[in-house]
Amino acid sequence: MLKPISSRSSLAILRRSQISSIYKNGVTSASLHSTPAIQRESLGDFALTDRVAIVTGGNRGIGLEAALALSTAGSRTVYCLDLPEKPGEDWNAARQSVAKLGGAGRLEYVTIDVRDQKRLLKTVEEIATKEGRMDICVAAAGISGAARPCLEYTEEDLEEVYAVNLKGVFFSAQAAARQMDRFRMPGSIILLASIAGSVALKAILPYNTSKAAVIQMARVMACELAQKNIRVNSLSPGFVETPMTTAIFSAQPEFQTIWSEQSFMNRLGKPHELRGIMTWLASDASSFCTGSNIVVDGGYTAW
Ligand SMILES: NC(=O)c1ccc[n+]([C@@H]2O[C@H](COP(=O)([O-])OP(=O)(O)OC[C@H]3O[C@@H](n4cnc5c(N)ncnc54)[C@H](O)[C@@H]3O)[C@@H](O)[C@H]2O)c1
C-alpha cells in the first residue's frame, strides 16, 4: 500500500503506473490509473490561467456569472459583449470583485449587437489580435420573446427571437472559432441553450424552437471543429433567477410558483450555481466533452 503523501506538488513526480490510490490526510483522494500527469496549480485541469474569453450577454444574468467564473479560474481577460452603451451596476461590481482577486485577470466591456455578423467577426478578430489568442466563447446573449398561444405567432415574432437566439449565437461561436483556428489554439465554445430546447414549455414556441436549434448547432459545430481541437457544447439550464425570469414574474407572478414546484428541488436556480459547469466546460477538465448538451435544472426534466 502506498504511504500518505503530504503535498499536491509531490503528486507530479509519481508515475501513473506506480499509483493505485493516493492517501492525503489519511483519506483516499484520487485513483490515478489513467491520469498521465498531474497539474501543480490548485485548480488543476480546471485552471484557466492566461486564457482569453468572450462572453456575449455578459452585462448581466447568466452571461455575467460566466464571466465571473472564468475570471475566478484564472482567465487573463474576459470580454463581455452586450447591447447597452455602458455596462450596468452589476457588471461594474463584478469588475471590481475580479480586480480584488489580485491576479492579472480583468473584465472588459464591449458594446455590440450579436445580430450584426460583420461587426462581430471584426470585433472578435480585433480582440484576438490584441490578446494574441482566443480560448473561450460563452454565447449567452438571448431573449425570451413574447409569450402567446402557438396559433397566434407572427413571422415578426419568430424572426425577433431567431435573430438573437439562433443567428446571434451562431455568429458569436463562428467569430470565436475563426480566431481559435487562426491562432491554431485549442478552444472551448459554450452555447447557452435551455431545457426549453428539449422539453416543451407552454406559450413560448419561438424560444423553445430556437433553443432546440442551439443544441443541434453545438453538435454540428463540434463535429466540424473537432479536428481543429475546438470543442463545442451546449448548456441547458432550467429556470434560473435572472433579469430575464424576473421580468416574466413581474408580468405573471404565478410562474415563479409553478416553475419551482415542477423542480425536484422545489426552487429556481441561482446564477452562481452555473459557475462550476461553466468552468468545467471552458477548461481542460472537460477535454473529452464535445457535442454534448449538459442539463443543469434542479431535476426539472428528470420526470
Ligand atoms: N434565466 C433562465 O432561467 C434561463 C434558463 C435557460 C437558459 N437561459 C439562457 O441563458 C442566456 C442568458 O439568459 P439570462 O437569464 O441571463 O437573460 P438576461 O436577460 O438576464 O441576459 C441576457 C443578456 O443578453 C443580452 N442581449 C440580448 N440581445 C442581445 C443582442 N442582440 N446582442 C447582444 N446582447 C444581447 C441582454 O442585453 C442581456 O444582458 C439566454 O440565452 C437564455 O435563453 C436562461
PDBQT file of the ligand as one rigid body, heavy atoms in Angstrom, charges set to zero:
ROOT
HETATM    1  N1  LIG A 401     -32.710  32.576 -16.812  1.00  0.00    +0.000 N 
HETATM    2  C1  LIG A 401     -33.114  31.365 -17.128  1.00  0.00    +0.000 C 
HETATM    3  O1  LIG A 401     -33.962  30.768 -16.433  1.00  0.00    +0.000 OA
HETATM    4  C2  LIG A 401     -32.534  30.654 -18.312  1.00  0.00    +0.000 A 
HETATM    5  C3  LIG A 401     -32.746  29.283 -18.430  1.00  0.00    +0.000 A 
HETATM    6  C4  LIG A 401     -32.221  28.608 -19.509  1.00  0.00    +0.000 A 
HETATM    7  C5  LIG A 401     -31.477  29.284 -20.464  1.00  0.00    +0.000 A 
HETATM    8  N2  LIG A 401     -31.277  30.617 -20.330  1.00  0.00    +0.000 N 
HETATM    9  C6  LIG A 401     -30.498  31.276 -21.381  1.00  0.00    +0.000 C 
HETATM   10  O2  LIG A 401     -29.333  31.846 -20.815  1.00  0.00    +0.000 OA
HETATM   11  C7  LIG A 401     -28.972  33.010 -21.552  1.00  0.00    +0.000 C 
HETATM   12  C8  LIG A 401     -28.854  34.174 -20.600  1.00  0.00    +0.000 C 
HETATM   13  O3  LIG A 401     -30.125  34.379 -20.000  1.00  0.00    +0.000 OA
HETATM   14  P1  LIG A 401     -30.362  35.328 -18.744  1.00  0.00    +0.000 P 
HETATM   15  O4  LIG A 401     -31.428  34.717 -17.943  1.00  0.00    +0.000 OA
HETATM   16  O5  LIG A 401     -29.080  35.696 -18.111  1.00  0.00    +0.000 OA
HETATM   17  O6  LIG A 401     -31.014  36.567 -19.501  1.00  0.00    +0.000 OA
HETATM   18  P2  LIG A 401     -30.829  38.127 -19.258  1.00  0.00    +0.000 P 
HETATM   19  O7  LIG A 401     -31.953  38.781 -19.983  1.00  0.00    +0.000 OA
HETATM   20  O8  LIG A 401     -30.671  38.417 -17.835  1.00  0.00    +0.000 OA
HETATM   21  O9  LIG A 401     -29.448  38.426 -20.009  1.00  0.00    +0.000 OA
HETATM   22  C9  LIG A 401     -29.352  38.309 -21.400  1.00  0.00    +0.000 C 
HETATM   23  C10 LIG A 401     -28.352  39.317 -21.904  1.00  0.00    +0.000 C 
HETATM   24  O10 LIG A 401     -28.288  39.193 -23.326  1.00  0.00    +0.000 OA
HETATM   25  C11 LIG A 401     -28.188  40.493 -23.860  1.00  0.00    +0.000 C 
HETATM   26  N3  LIG A 401     -28.671  40.555 -25.234  1.00  0.00    +0.000 N 
HETATM   27  C12 LIG A 401     -29.933  40.372 -25.682  1.00  0.00    +0.000 A 
HETATM   28  N4  LIG A 401     -29.988  40.596 -27.004  1.00  0.00    +0.000 NA
HETATM   29  C13 LIG A 401     -28.727  40.885 -27.402  1.00  0.00    +0.000 A 
HETATM   30  C14 LIG A 401     -28.146  41.234 -28.650  1.00  0.00    +0.000 A 
HETATM   31  N5  LIG A 401     -28.881  41.309 -29.765  1.00  0.00    +0.000 N 
HETATM   32  N6  LIG A 401     -26.822  41.473 -28.698  1.00  0.00    +0.000 NA
HETATM   33  C15 LIG A 401     -26.075  41.408 -27.584  1.00  0.00    +0.000 A 
HETATM   34  N7  LIG A 401     -26.561  41.126 -26.364  1.00  0.00    +0.000 NA
HETATM   35  C16 LIG A 401     -27.893  40.876 -26.276  1.00  0.00    +0.000 A 
HETATM   36  C17 LIG A 401     -29.067  41.340 -22.942  1.00  0.00    +0.000 C 
HETATM   37  O11 LIG A 401     -28.779  42.735 -23.071  1.00  0.00    +0.000 OA
HETATM   38  C18 LIG A 401     -28.728  40.759 -21.584  1.00  0.00    +0.000 C 
HETATM   39  O12 LIG A 401     -27.653  41.422 -20.980  1.00  0.00    +0.000 OA
HETATM   40  C19 LIG A 401     -30.059  33.191 -22.619  1.00  0.00    +0.000 C 
HETATM   41  O13 LIG A 401     -29.623  32.605 -23.814  1.00  0.00    +0.000 OA
HETATM   42  C20 LIG A 401     -31.214  32.417 -22.048  1.00  0.00    +0.000 C 
HETATM   43  O14 LIG A 401     -32.102  31.985 -23.034  1.00  0.00    +0.000 OA
HETATM   44  C21 LIG A 401     -31.780  31.324 -19.279  1.00  0.00    +0.000 A 
ENDROOT
TORSDOF 0
